[in-house]
Amino acid sequence: MNTEDDKPKLMPDIRVQKALISTTTKLIGEFHSDYFLISHASPNMSDRDIQLRYNESPASRSSLIVAFRTQGYDPVAGLVIPNYEHVGMIVSALMSVLYGKRFDSHGMVECSGFFYTPNLNVYNSLNNHRLPFNSHNKRDEFSIDLNLKNFITIERIVLDSCINEKLRVAVYSASKFYQQAICNAEEDPETAYLHLITAGEIISGYDQSVVNDSLDEELVTIIGEIKDKLENGLEKAEYIKSRVNVKRKFVNALCSLINDDFFTTQSNEAFSKFKKENFENSIKAAYDLRSWYVHSGQSFGNWVKPSYDNGDIQNGSPIVPDKQFAKILKNAPRICGLERTIRYCILSLISKHGFKIENMT
């Protein structure tokens, strides 16, 4: 039987895995611990091209190697070689939430004793560097300096054996959809919006303590009439209650995770930012917009795509034939507002359960 010692000395160590990720922002420093190394992978390019990559521009892109150690394996016949690509994907998703920036996972460079060619399809794509999740400026709320050393908080979520596994899965999953959203925001804002709603549903599904199942008096009356007067009324009434409670759970969960500083750290024009008194209605409309799309198939991407000022909300009243759809569009946040909300809620959820994330320098 072959062993690790029998392999050529320059072959990759089967216990050391290396993934390639990249980001449209600019980070400094590096992160190293007993379990992870995250360090820069410098491009081999001309001085001019390096300036295009490192300076804030549509071509900005920084490459990082995520290296981590795993257990070895005995290379016996019939063994399925371990693939750790998912670790690079998890790390890049968590970094997207932590820094509020776009990260792309390109796959493995070395894995389980073999070399791999990463997928660089999106590496040369251009981006709008003025969007908050692409720029070289740190975010206003949960303001984390763009330094790799700040990954230390997220590493605990990946590795801490004491963390509630349900919380870990919720954070992983919500972060994945958040990352997919900001990666799609420019090309396909409609899909990105749906990803953000899904991330919000994952958050709301985790913490049941924020759910208030009580219904308002008018709705109770309507449901009672359905129960008494329609065929199969009891079944239909219970279905309506369940659907209403799903929306209420979504809205209540997100609103419970938003603090006052979310509304005070506003760097753009105040008229295009969330107002505290209208925020709950905006989140209700965001969920209604997803439901409208699911049931009608009516496109809404052009109405929610990033605006010139990266505003949270609509600056006017959209003109569409259906009055109900127009009302939903007017109240629903644009994609930058929903992105800001979901990132804040994920980080608030993490902080709420003992992984304190404050403004980090």
Secondary structure, DSSP 4 states (H G I P E B T S, - for coil): ---GGGS-TTSPPTTEEEEEEEESS--BS-EE-SSEEEEE------HHHHHHHHSSSTT--EEEEEEEE-------TTPPPP--HHHHHHHHHHHHHHHTS-EEEEEEEEETTEE-----TTTT----TTSTTTSSSPPSSS-B-SBGGGGHHHHHHHH-TTS-HHHHHHHHHHHHHHHHHHHHTTT-HHHHHHHHHHHHHHHHHH-GGG------HHHHHHHHHHHHHSTTHHHHHHHHHHHHHHHHHHHHHHHHT--THHHH---S-GGGS--GGGHHHHHHHHHHHHHHHHHH----HHHHS--TT--SS-SS----S-HHHHHHHHHS--HHHHHHHHHHHHHHHHHHTT-----B-
